[in-house]
């Protein structure tokens, strides 16, 4: 689940396909510290490097590593702050 200011969306990974939904029948929650979260969104670390125990399958971890590969620079322009 991704949430911000009372709005939320759910990420579903099924058969190698990522879907964003408003509701899910099954949900795996990934809890992390603020430092881990910022490390992901600024692509400083791969998901697997954070050693978060969320009961994810190897395929789910691989997909998250592809999304958060630790190699891309992210630029937040002044209009995003």
HTML snippet that shows the backbone in 3Dmol.js (N, CA, C, O; Angstrom):
<script src="https://3Dmol.org/build/3Dmol-min.js"></script>
<div id="view" style="width:600px;height:400px;position:relative"></div>
<script>
const pdb = `
ATOM      1  N   UNK A   1       0.843  -1.179   0.000  1.00  0.00           N
ATOM      2  CA  UNK A   1       0.000   0.000   0.000  1.00  0.00           C
ATOM      3  C   UNK A   1       0.887   1.240   0.000  1.00  0.00           C
ATOM      4  O   UNK A   1       1.890   1.296   0.711  1.00  0.00           O
ATOM      5  N   UNK A   2       0.520   2.208  -0.781  1.00  0.00           N
ATOM      6  CA  UNK A   2       1.192   3.503  -0.822  1.00  0.00           C
ATOM      7  C   UNK A   2       0.180   4.524  -0.357  1.00  0.00           C
ATOM      8  O   UNK A   2      -0.931   4.590  -0.883  1.00  0.00           O
ATOM      9  N   UNK A   3       0.560   5.329   0.637  1.00  0.00           N
ATOM     10  CA  UNK A   3      -0.398   6.329   1.115  1.00  0.00           C
ATOM     11  C   UNK A   3       0.290   7.660   1.362  1.00  0.00           C
ATOM     12  O   UNK A   3       1.468   7.727   1.712  1.00  0.00           O
ATOM     13  N   UNK A   4      -0.492   8.722   1.165  1.00  0.00           N
ATOM     14  CA  UNK A   4       0.009  10.071   1.385  1.00  0.00           C
ATOM     15  C   UNK A   4      -1.186  10.984   1.633  1.00  0.00           C
ATOM     16  O   UNK A   4      -2.102  11.044   0.813  1.00  0.00           O
ATOM     17  N   UNK A   5      -1.182  11.680   2.736  1.00  0.00           N
ATOM     18  CA  UNK A   5      -2.241  12.637   3.063  1.00  0.00           C
ATOM     19  C   UNK A   5      -3.642  12.044   2.940  1.00  0.00           C
ATOM     20  O   UNK A   5      -4.537  12.673   2.376  1.00  0.00           O
ATOM     21  N   UNK A   6      -3.830  10.846   3.462  1.00  0.00           N
ATOM     22  CA  UNK A   6      -5.147  10.228   3.455  1.00  0.00           C
ATOM     23  C   UNK A   6      -5.544   9.543   2.165  1.00  0.00           C
ATOM     24  O   UNK A   6      -6.566   8.858   2.122  1.00  0.00           O
ATOM     25  N   UNK A   7      -4.759   9.710   1.114  1.00  0.00           N
ATOM     26  CA  UNK A   7      -5.014   9.030  -0.165  1.00  0.00           C
ATOM     27  C   UNK A   7      -4.161   7.769  -0.190  1.00  0.00           C
ATOM     28  O   UNK A   7      -3.022   7.776   0.276  1.00  0.00           O
ATOM     29  N   UNK A   8      -4.710   6.689  -0.733  1.00  0.00           N
ATOM     30  CA  UNK A   8      -3.920   5.466  -0.792  1.00  0.00           C
ATOM     31  C   UNK A   8      -4.196   4.698  -2.081  1.00  0.00           C
ATOM     32  O   UNK A   8      -5.261   4.811  -2.688  1.00  0.00           O
ATOM     33  N   UNK A   9      -3.209   3.925  -2.466  1.00  0.00           N
ATOM     34  CA  UNK A   9      -3.319   3.040  -3.619  1.00  0.00           C
ATOM     35  C   UNK A   9      -2.586   1.754  -3.248  1.00  0.00           C
ATOM     36  O   UNK A   9      -1.734   1.746  -2.360  1.00  0.00           O
ATOM     37  N   UNK A  10      -2.924   0.690  -3.929  1.00  0.00           N
ATOM     38  CA  UNK A  10      -2.323  -0.597  -3.649  1.00  0.00           C
ATOM     39  C   UNK A  10      -1.589  -1.095  -4.882  1.00  0.00           C
ATOM     40  O   UNK A  10      -2.072  -0.970  -6.007  1.00  0.00           O
ATOM     41  N   UNK A  11      -0.415  -1.661  -4.647  1.00  0.00           N
ATOM     42  CA  UNK A  11       0.372  -2.228  -5.731  1.00  0.00           C
ATOM     43  C   UNK A  11       0.177  -3.738  -5.685  1.00  0.00           C
ATOM     44  O   UNK A  11       0.456  -4.371  -4.666  1.00  0.00           O
ATOM     45  N   UNK A  12      -0.295  -4.310  -6.769  1.00  0.00           N
ATOM     46  CA  UNK A  12      -0.482  -5.752  -6.862  1.00  0.00           C
ATOM     47  C   UNK A  12       0.532  -6.302  -7.844  1.00  0.00           C
ATOM     48  O   UNK A  12       0.641  -5.821  -8.972  1.00  0.00           O
ATOM     49  N   UNK A  13       1.277  -7.317  -7.412  1.00  0.00           N
ATOM     50  CA  UNK A  13       2.229  -7.997  -8.278  1.00  0.00           C
ATOM     51  C   UNK A  13       1.735  -9.429  -8.426  1.00  0.00           C
ATOM     52  O   UNK A  13       1.742 -10.198  -7.464  1.00  0.00           O
ATOM     53  N   UNK A  14       1.309  -9.782  -9.627  1.00  0.00           N
ATOM     54  CA  UNK A  14       0.763 -11.118  -9.869  1.00  0.00           C
ATOM     55  C   UNK A  14       1.214 -11.587 -11.242  1.00  0.00           C
ATOM     56  O   UNK A  14       1.006 -10.905 -12.246  1.00  0.00           O
ATOM     57  N   UNK A  15       1.833 -12.757 -11.272  1.00  0.00           N
ATOM     58  CA  UNK A  15       2.336 -13.335 -12.525  1.00  0.00           C
ATOM     59  C   UNK A  15       3.271 -12.382 -13.257  1.00  0.00           C
ATOM     60  O   UNK A  15       3.239 -12.293 -14.485  1.00  0.00           O
ATOM     61  N   UNK A  16       4.101 -11.670 -12.504  1.00  0.00           N
ATOM     62  CA  UNK A  16       5.062 -10.751 -13.106  1.00  0.00           C
ATOM     63  C   UNK A  16       4.467  -9.461 -13.620  1.00  0.00           C
ATOM     64  O   UNK A  16       5.152  -8.701 -14.304  1.00  0.00           O
ATOM     65  N   UNK A  17       3.199  -9.190 -13.309  1.00  0.00           N
ATOM     66  CA  UNK A  17       2.531  -7.970 -13.763  1.00  0.00           C
ATOM     67  C   UNK A  17       2.261  -7.079 -12.554  1.00  0.00           C
ATOM     68  O   UNK A  17       1.768  -7.547 -11.528  1.00  0.00           O
ATOM     69  N   UNK A  18       2.582  -5.810 -12.680  1.00  0.00           N
ATOM     70  CA  UNK A  18       2.349  -4.848 -11.608  1.00  0.00           C
ATOM     71  C   UNK A  18       1.085  -4.069 -11.928  1.00  0.00           C
ATOM     72  O   UNK A  18       0.948  -3.514 -13.018  1.00  0.00           O
ATOM     73  N   UNK A  19       0.156  -4.029 -10.971  1.00  0.00           N
ATOM     74  CA  UNK A  19      -1.086  -3.277 -11.144  1.00  0.00           C
ATOM     75  C   UNK A  19      -1.272  -2.355  -9.942  1.00  0.00           C
ATOM     76  O   UNK A  19      -0.934  -2.713  -8.813  1.00  0.00           O
ATOM     77  N   UNK A  20      -1.807  -1.180 -10.196  1.00  0.00           N
ATOM     78  CA  UNK A  20      -2.185  -0.257  -9.136  1.00  0.00           C
ATOM     79  C   UNK A  20      -3.699  -0.329  -9.010  1.00  0.00           C
ATOM     80  O   UNK A  20      -4.419  -0.168  -9.995  1.00  0.00           O
ATOM     81  N   UNK A  21      -4.182  -0.572  -7.787  1.00  0.00           N
ATOM     82  CA  UNK A  21      -5.618  -0.723  -7.573  1.00  0.00           C
ATOM     83  C   UNK A  21      -6.064   0.116  -6.382  1.00  0.00           C
ATOM     84  O   UNK A  21      -5.255   0.530  -5.551  1.00  0.00           O
ATOM     85  N   UNK A  22      -7.361   0.356  -6.320  1.00  0.00           N
ATOM     86  CA  UNK A  22      -7.927   1.059  -5.174  1.00  0.00           C
ATOM     87  C   UNK A  22      -8.132   0.127  -3.992  1.00  0.00           C
ATOM     88  O   UNK A  22      -8.020   0.551  -2.842  1.00  0.00           O
ATOM     89  N   UNK A  23      -8.434  -1.150  -4.263  1.00  0.00           N
ATOM     90  CA  UNK A  23      -8.652  -2.146  -3.221  1.00  0.00           C
ATOM     91  C   UNK A  23      -8.041  -3.462  -3.660  1.00  0.00           C
ATOM     92  O   UNK A  23      -7.959  -3.753  -4.854  1.00  0.00           O
ATOM     93  N   UNK A  24      -7.613  -4.254  -2.690  1.00  0.00           N
ATOM     94  CA  UNK A  24      -7.074  -5.581  -2.973  1.00  0.00           C
ATOM     95  C   UNK A  24      -7.747  -6.599  -2.066  1.00  0.00           C
ATOM     96  O   UNK A  24      -8.134  -6.285  -0.941  1.00  0.00           O
ATOM     97  N   UNK A  25      -7.882  -7.820  -2.565  1.00  0.00           N
ATOM     98  CA  UNK A  25      -8.430  -8.869  -1.717  1.00  0.00           C
ATOM     99  C   UNK A  25      -7.370  -9.399  -0.757  1.00  0.00           C
ATOM    100  O   UNK A  25      -7.687  -9.766   0.375  1.00  0.00           O
ATOM    101  N   UNK A  26      -6.129  -9.441  -1.195  1.00  0.00           N
ATOM    102  CA  UNK A  26      -5.018  -9.831  -0.334  1.00  0.00           C
ATOM    103  C   UNK A  26      -4.004  -8.700  -0.338  1.00  0.00           C
ATOM    104  O   UNK A  26      -3.841  -8.005  -1.341  1.00  0.00           O
ATOM    105  N   UNK A  27      -3.334  -8.522   0.767  1.00  0.00           N
ATOM    106  CA  UNK A  27      -2.424  -7.390   0.895  1.00  0.00           C
ATOM    107  C   UNK A  27      -1.196  -7.799   1.687  1.00  0.00           C
ATOM    108  O   UNK A  27      -1.313  -8.420   2.744  1.00  0.00           O
ATOM    109  N   UNK A  28      -0.029  -7.459   1.187  1.00  0.00           N
ATOM    110  CA  UNK A  28       1.218  -7.600   1.919  1.00  0.00           C
ATOM    111  C   UNK A  28       1.693  -6.196   2.242  1.00  0.00           C
ATOM    112  O   UNK A  28       1.880  -5.372   1.347  1.00  0.00           O
ATOM    113  N   UNK A  29       1.881  -5.934   3.490  1.00  0.00           N
ATOM    114  CA  UNK A  29       2.303  -4.603   3.910  1.00  0.00           C
ATOM    115  C   UNK A  29       3.811  -4.590   4.099  1.00  0.00           C
ATOM    116  O   UNK A  29       4.374  -5.467   4.754  1.00  0.00           O
ATOM    117  N   UNK A  30       4.451  -3.602   3.529  1.00  0.00           N
ATOM    118  CA  UNK A  30       5.899  -3.448   3.666  1.00  0.00           C
ATOM    119  C   UNK A  30       6.144  -2.289   4.619  1.00  0.00           C
ATOM    120  O   UNK A  30       5.899  -1.132   4.280  1.00  0.00           O
ATOM    121  N   UNK A  31       6.622  -2.605   5.797  1.00  0.00           N
ATOM    122  CA  UNK A  31       6.918  -1.566   6.786  1.00  0.00           C
ATOM    123  C   UNK A  31       8.402  -1.273   6.735  1.00  0.00           C
ATOM    124  O   UNK A  31       9.233  -2.181   6.721  1.00  0.00           O
ATOM    125  N   UNK A  32       8.721   0.017   6.707  1.00  0.00           N
ATOM    126  CA  UNK A  32      10.128   0.413   6.675  1.00  0.00           C
ATOM    127  C   UNK A  32      10.305   1.728   7.413  1.00  0.00           C
ATOM    128  O   UNK A  32       9.347   2.456   7.674  1.00  0.00           O
ATOM    129  N   UNK A  33      11.540   2.005   7.737  1.00  0.00           N
ATOM    130  CA  UNK A  33      11.852   3.262   8.401  1.00  0.00           C
ATOM    131  C   UNK A  33      11.844   4.393   7.378  1.00  0.00           C
ATOM    132  O   UNK A  33      11.845   4.156   6.170  1.00  0.00           O
ATOM    133  N   UNK A  34      11.836   5.606   7.872  1.00  0.00           N
ATOM    134  CA  UNK A  34      11.881   6.766   6.980  1.00  0.00           C
ATOM    135  C   UNK A  34      13.177   6.757   6.175  1.00  0.00           C
ATOM    136  O   UNK A  34      13.176   7.093   4.991  1.00  0.00           O
ATOM    137  N   UNK A  35      14.266   6.379   6.804  1.00  0.00           N
ATOM    138  CA  UNK A  35      15.555   6.326   6.119  1.00  0.00           C
ATOM    139  C   UNK A  35      15.518   5.292   4.981  1.00  0.00           C
ATOM    140  O   UNK A  35      16.020   5.561   3.889  1.00  0.00           O
ATOM    141  N   UNK A  36      14.933   4.124   5.226  1.00  0.00           N
ATOM    142  CA  UNK A  36      14.817   3.110   4.175  1.00  0.00           C
ATOM    143  C   UNK A  36      13.936   3.615   3.032  1.00  0.00           C
ATOM    144  O   UNK A  36      14.257   3.414   1.861  1.00  0.00           O
ATOM    145  N   UNK A  37      12.822   4.273   3.374  1.00  0.00           N
ATOM    146  CA  UNK A  37      11.909   4.801   2.366  1.00  0.00           C
ATOM    147  C   UNK A  37      12.618   5.803   1.453  1.00  0.00           C
ATOM    148  O   UNK A  37      12.517   5.708   0.229  1.00  0.00           O
ATOM    149  N   UNK A  38      13.332   6.760   2.044  1.00  0.00           N
ATOM    150  CA  UNK A  38      14.030   7.756   1.233  1.00  0.00           C
ATOM    151  C   UNK A  38      15.158   7.129   0.426  1.00  0.00           C
ATOM    152  O   UNK A  38      15.455   7.578  -0.681  1.00  0.00           O
ATOM    153  N   UNK A  39      15.785   6.098   0.971  1.00  0.00           N
ATOM    154  CA  UNK A  39      16.820   5.393   0.224  1.00  0.00           C
ATOM    155  C   UNK A  39      16.245   4.764  -1.047  1.00  0.00           C
ATOM    156  O   UNK A  39      16.916   4.708  -2.078  1.00  0.00           O
ATOM    157  N   UNK A  40      14.990   4.287  -0.963  1.00  0.00           N
ATOM    158  CA  UNK A  40      14.339   3.716  -2.142  1.00  0.00           C
ATOM    159  C   UNK A  40      13.930   4.778  -3.143  1.00  0.00           C
ATOM    160  O   UNK A  40      14.256   4.670  -4.325  1.00  0.00           O
ATOM    161  N   UNK A  41      13.219   5.805  -2.692  1.00  0.00           N
ATOM    162  CA  UNK A  41      12.686   6.770  -3.656  1.00  0.00           C
ATOM    163  C   UNK A  41      13.773   7.606  -4.310  1.00  0.00           C
ATOM    164  O   UNK A  41      13.579   8.105  -5.418  1.00  0.00           O
ATOM    165  N   UNK A  42      14.916   7.770  -3.648  1.00  0.00           N
ATOM    166  CA  UNK A  42      16.028   8.491  -4.267  1.00  0.00           C
ATOM    167  C   UNK A  42      17.006   7.530  -4.941  1.00  0.00           C
ATOM    168  O   UNK A  42      18.088   7.932  -5.367  1.00  0.00           O
ATOM    169  N   UNK A  43      16.614   6.253  -5.035  1.00  0.00           N
ATOM    170  CA  UNK A  43      17.401   5.228  -5.729  1.00  0.00           C
ATOM    171  C   UNK A  43      18.816   5.107  -5.189  1.00  0.00           C
ATOM    172  O   UNK A  43      19.767   4.952  -5.956  1.00  0.00           O
ATOM    173  N   UNK A  44      18.957   5.178  -3.863  1.00  0.00           N
ATOM    174  CA  UNK A  44      20.264   4.990  -3.247  1.00  0.00           C
ATOM    175  C   UNK A  44      20.540   3.519  -2.962  1.00  0.00           C
ATOM    176  O   UNK A  44      21.694   3.109  -2.837  1.00  0.00           O
ATOM    177  N   UNK A  45      19.474   2.727  -2.861  1.00  0.00           N
ATOM    178  CA  UNK A  45      19.600   1.297  -2.550  1.00  0.00           C
ATOM    179  C   UNK A  45      18.591   0.498  -3.348  1.00  0.00           C
ATOM    180  O   UNK A  45      17.523   0.990  -3.710  1.00  0.00           O
ATOM    181  N   UNK A  46      18.954  -0.744  -3.613  1.00  0.00           N
ATOM    182  CA  UNK A  46      17.976  -1.693  -4.132  1.00  0.00           C
ATOM    183  C   UNK A  46      17.085  -2.110  -2.969  1.00  0.00           C
ATOM    184  O   UNK A  46      17.487  -2.019  -1.809  1.00  0.00           O
ATOM    185  N   UNK A  47      15.884  -2.564  -3.277  1.00  0.00           N
ATOM    186  CA  UNK A  47      14.977  -3.016  -2.228  1.00  0.00           C
ATOM    187  C   UNK A  47      15.611  -4.148  -1.417  1.00  0.00           C
ATOM    188  O   UNK A  47      15.538  -4.151  -0.188  1.00  0.00           O
ATOM    189  N   UNK A  48      16.234  -5.110  -2.106  1.00  0.00           N
ATOM    190  CA  UNK A  48      16.819  -6.272  -1.423  1.00  0.00           C
ATOM    191  C   UNK A  48      17.973  -5.890  -0.493  1.00  0.00           C
ATOM    192  O   UNK A  48      18.251  -6.613   0.464  1.00  0.00           O
ATOM    193  N   UNK A  49      18.637  -4.787  -0.752  1.00  0.00           N
ATOM    194  CA  UNK A  49      19.753  -4.347   0.093  1.00  0.00           C
ATOM    195  C   UNK A  49      19.291  -3.835   1.457  1.00  0.00           C
ATOM    196  O   UNK A  49      20.091  -3.737   2.388  1.00  0.00           O
ATOM    197  N   UNK A  50      18.012  -3.512   1.577  1.00  0.00           N
ATOM    198  CA  UNK A  50      17.493  -2.966   2.831  1.00  0.00           C
ATOM    199  C   UNK A  50      17.123  -4.049   3.834  1.00  0.00           C
ATOM    200  O   UNK A  50      16.860  -3.747   4.998  1.00  0.00           O
ATOM    201  N   UNK A  51      17.099  -5.321   3.397  1.00  0.00           N
ATOM    202  CA  UNK A  51      16.792  -6.455   4.273  1.00  0.00           C
ATOM    203  C   UNK A  51      15.499  -6.259   5.055  1.00  0.00           C
ATOM    204  O   UNK A  51      15.463  -6.442   6.271  1.00  0.00           O
ATOM    205  N   UNK A  52      14.443  -5.886   4.345  1.00  0.00           N
ATOM    206  CA  UNK A  52      13.134  -5.700   4.966  1.00  0.00           C
ATOM    207  C   UNK A  52      12.407  -7.027   4.931  1.00  0.00           C
ATOM    208  O   UNK A  52      12.243  -7.625   3.868  1.00  0.00           O
ATOM    209  N   UNK A  53      11.963  -7.493   6.105  1.00  0.00           N
ATOM    210  CA  UNK A  53      11.231  -8.754   6.190  1.00  0.00           C
ATOM    211  C   UNK A  53       9.748  -8.470   6.029  1.00  0.00           C
ATOM    212  O   UNK A  53       9.078  -8.066   6.980  1.00  0.00           O
ATOM    213  N   UNK A  54       9.234  -8.685   4.814  1.00  0.00           N
ATOM    214  CA  UNK A  54       7.822  -8.419   4.539  1.00  0.00           C
ATOM    215  C   UNK A  54       7.105  -9.654   4.016  1.00  0.00           C
ATOM    216  O   UNK A  54       5.970  -9.554   3.550  1.00  0.00           O
ATOM    217  N   UNK A  55       7.745 -10.818   4.084  1.00  0.00           N
ATOM    218  CA  UNK A  55       7.124 -12.044   3.605  1.00  0.00           C
ATOM    219  C   UNK A  55       6.914 -12.068   2.109  1.00  0.00           C
ATOM    220  O   UNK A  55       5.952 -12.665   1.625  1.00  0.00           O
ATOM    221  N   UNK A  56       7.812 -11.420   1.362  1.00  0.00           N
ATOM    222  CA  UNK A  56       7.690 -11.350  -0.089  1.00  0.00           C
ATOM    223  C   UNK A  56       8.380 -12.547  -0.741  1.00  0.00           C
ATOM    224  O   UNK A  56       9.355 -13.079  -0.212  1.00  0.00           O
ATOM    225  N   UNK A  57       7.866 -12.957  -1.881  1.00  0.00           N
ATOM    226  CA  UNK A  57       8.478 -14.047  -2.632  1.00  0.00           C
ATOM    227  C   UNK A  57       9.721 -13.515  -3.361  1.00  0.00           C
ATOM    228  O   UNK A  57       9.865 -12.305  -3.535  1.00  0.00           O
ATOM    229  N   UNK A  58      10.615 -14.411  -3.785  1.00  0.00           N
ATOM    230  CA  UNK A  58      11.786 -13.971  -4.553  1.00  0.00           C
ATOM    231  C   UNK A  58      11.414 -13.182  -5.809  1.00  0.00           C
ATOM    232  O   UNK A  58      12.113 -12.238  -6.177  1.00  0.00           O
ATOM    233  N   UNK A  59      10.321 -13.562  -6.467  1.00  0.00           N
ATOM    234  CA  UNK A  59       9.888 -12.843  -7.671  1.00  0.00           C
ATOM    235  C   UNK A  59       9.450 -11.421  -7.304  1.00  0.00           C
ATOM    236  O   UNK A  59       9.788 -10.470  -8.008  1.00  0.00           O
ATOM    237  N   UNK A  60       8.710 -11.272  -6.221  1.00  0.00           N
ATOM    238  CA  UNK A  60       8.276  -9.939  -5.789  1.00  0.00           C
ATOM    239  C   UNK A  60       9.477  -9.063  -5.435  1.00  0.00           C
ATOM    240  O   UNK A  60       9.502  -7.879  -5.770  1.00  0.00           O
ATOM    241  N   UNK A  61      10.462  -9.638  -4.765  1.00  0.00           N
ATOM    242  CA  UNK A  61      11.676  -8.889  -4.415  1.00  0.00           C
ATOM    243  C   UNK A  61      12.430  -8.498  -5.683  1.00  0.00           C
ATOM    244  O   UNK A  61      12.947  -7.384  -5.774  1.00  0.00           O
ATOM    245  N   UNK A  62      12.497  -9.392  -6.654  1.00  0.00           N
ATOM    246  CA  UNK A  62      13.177  -9.085  -7.919  1.00  0.00           C
ATOM    247  C   UNK A  62      12.480  -7.936  -8.647  1.00  0.00           C
ATOM    248  O   UNK A  62      13.145  -7.061  -9.203  1.00  0.00           O
ATOM    249  N   UNK A  63      11.165  -7.933  -8.647  1.00  0.00           N
ATOM    250  CA  UNK A  63      10.423  -6.846  -9.301  1.00  0.00           C
ATOM    251  C   UNK A  63      10.671  -5.531  -8.574  1.00  0.00           C
ATOM    252  O   UNK A  63      10.874  -4.502  -9.218  1.00  0.00           O
ATOM    253  N   UNK A  64      10.658  -5.548  -7.248  1.00  0.00           N
ATOM    254  CA  UNK A  64      10.936  -4.327  -6.492  1.00  0.00           C
ATOM    255  C   UNK A  64      12.372  -3.859  -6.719  1.00  0.00           C
ATOM    256  O   UNK A  64      12.629  -2.655  -6.757  1.00  0.00           O
ATOM    257  N   UNK A  65      13.311  -4.795  -6.870  1.00  0.00           N
ATOM    258  CA  UNK A  65      14.693  -4.418  -7.198  1.00  0.00           C
ATOM    259  C   UNK A  65      14.779  -3.762  -8.572  1.00  0.00           C
ATOM    260  O   UNK A  65      15.606  -2.875  -8.784  1.00  0.00           O
ATOM    261  N   UNK A  66      13.939  -4.186  -9.501  1.00  0.00           N
ATOM    262  CA  UNK A  66      13.918  -3.565 -10.825  1.00  0.00           C
ATOM    263  C   UNK A  66      13.375  -2.147 -10.738  1.00  0.00           C
ATOM    264  O   UNK A  66      13.889  -1.241 -11.393  1.00  0.00           O
ATOM    265  N   UNK A  67      12.346  -1.954  -9.938  1.00  0.00           N
ATOM    266  CA  UNK A  67      11.761  -0.616  -9.777  1.00  0.00           C
ATOM    267  C   UNK A  67      12.724   0.294  -9.035  1.00  0.00           C
ATOM    268  O   UNK A  67      12.932   1.438  -9.439  1.00  0.00           O
ATOM    269  N   UNK A  68      13.315  -0.202  -7.955  1.00  0.00           N
ATOM    270  CA  UNK A  68      14.231   0.576  -7.119  1.00  0.00           C
ATOM    271  C   UNK A  68      15.628  -0.012  -7.284  1.00  0.00           C
ATOM    272  O   UNK A  68      16.103  -0.750  -6.420  1.00  0.00           O
ATOM    273  N   UNK A  69      16.284   0.319  -8.398  1.00  0.00           N
ATOM    274  CA  UNK A  69      17.542  -0.335  -8.750  1.00  0.00           C
ATOM    275  C   UNK A  69      18.787   0.279  -8.136  1.00  0.00           C
ATOM    276  O   UNK A  69      19.877  -0.273  -8.284  1.00  0.00           O
ATOM    277  N   UNK A  70      18.654   1.397  -7.456  1.00  0.00           N
ATOM    278  CA  UNK A  70      19.813   2.001  -6.817  1.00  0.00           C
ATOM    279  C   UNK A  70      20.767   2.668  -7.782  1.00  0.00           C
ATOM    280  O   UNK A  70      21.881   3.016  -7.387  1.00  0.00           O
ATOM    281  N   UNK A  71      20.373   2.864  -9.044  1.00  0.00           N
ATOM    282  CA  UNK A  71      21.282   3.424 -10.040  1.00  0.00           C
ATOM    283  C   UNK A  71      20.792   4.717 -10.668  1.00  0.00           C
ATOM    284  O   UNK A  71      21.583   5.453 -11.258  1.00  0.00           O
ATOM    285  N   UNK A  72      19.517   5.002 -10.552  1.00  0.00           N
ATOM    286  CA  UNK A  72      18.962   6.161 -11.240  1.00  0.00           C
ATOM    287  C   UNK A  72      18.966   7.385 -10.340  1.00  0.00           C
ATOM    288  O   UNK A  72      18.641   7.307  -9.156  1.00  0.00           O
ATOM    289  N   UNK A  73      19.332   8.491 -10.913  1.00  0.00           N
ATOM    290  CA  UNK A  73      19.263   9.745 -10.170  1.00  0.00           C
ATOM    291  C   UNK A  73      17.844  10.296 -10.262  1.00  0.00           C
ATOM    292  O   UNK A  73      17.207  10.221 -11.313  1.00  0.00           O
ATOM    293  N   UNK A  74      17.364  10.840  -9.174  1.00  0.00           N
ATOM    294  CA  UNK A  74      16.030  11.440  -9.144  1.00  0.00           C
ATOM    295  C   UNK A  74      16.197  12.929  -8.892  1.00  0.00           C
ATOM    296  O   UNK A  74      16.878  13.330  -7.948  1.00  0.00           O
ATOM    297  N   UNK A  75      15.586  13.739  -9.723  1.00  0.00           N
ATOM    298  CA  UNK A  75      15.640  15.181  -9.532  1.00  0.00           C
ATOM    299  C   UNK A  75      14.269  15.686  -9.139  1.00  0.00           C
ATOM    300  O   UNK A  75      13.284  15.466  -9.844  1.00  0.00           O
ATOM    301  N   UNK A  76      14.217  16.359  -8.018  1.00  0.00           N
ATOM    302  CA  UNK A  76      12.971  16.977  -7.555  1.00  0.00           C
ATOM    303  C   UNK A  76      13.091  18.463  -7.808  1.00  0.00           C
ATOM    304  O   UNK A  76      13.843  19.155  -7.122  1.00  0.00           O
ATOM    305  N   UNK A  77      12.361  18.955  -8.782  1.00  0.00           N
ATOM    306  CA  UNK A  77      12.387  20.369  -9.110  1.00  0.00           C
ATOM    307  C   UNK A  77      11.755  21.209  -8.023  1.00  0.00           C
ATOM    308  O   UNK A  77      11.086  20.668  -7.142  1.00  0.00           O
ATOM    309  N   UNK A  78      11.947  22.503  -8.059  1.00  0.00           N
ATOM    310  CA  UNK A  78      11.422  23.381  -7.019  1.00  0.00           C
ATOM    311  C   UNK A  78       9.900  23.340  -6.910  1.00  0.00           C
ATOM    312  O   UNK A  78       9.348  23.635  -5.849  1.00  0.00           O
ATOM    313  N   UNK A  79       9.217  22.978  -7.993  1.00  0.00           N
ATOM    314  CA  UNK A  79       7.755  22.895  -7.937  1.00  0.00           C
ATOM    315  C   UNK A  79       7.271  21.638  -7.221  1.00  0.00           C
ATOM    316  O   UNK A  79       6.072  21.506  -6.978  1.00  0.00           O
ATOM    317  N   UNK A  80       8.170  20.706  -6.875  1.00  0.00           N
ATOM    318  CA  UNK A  80       7.805  19.477  -6.179  1.00  0.00           C
ATOM    319  C   UNK A  80       8.015  19.563  -4.677  1.00  0.00           C
ATOM    320  O   UNK A  80       7.606  18.663  -3.944  1.00  0.00           O
ATOM    321  N   UNK A  81       8.636  20.613  -4.219  1.00  0.00           N
ATOM    322  CA  UNK A  81       8.972  20.717  -2.789  1.00  0.00           C
ATOM    323  C   UNK A  81       7.865  21.380  -2.030  1.00  0.00           C
ATOM    324  O   UNK A  81       7.968  21.556  -0.816  1.00  0.00           O
TER     325      UNK A  81
END
`;
const viewer = $3Dmol.createViewer("view");
viewer.addModel(pdb, "pdb");
viewer.setStyle({}, {cartoon: {color: "spectrum"}});
viewer.zoomTo();
viewer.render();
</script>
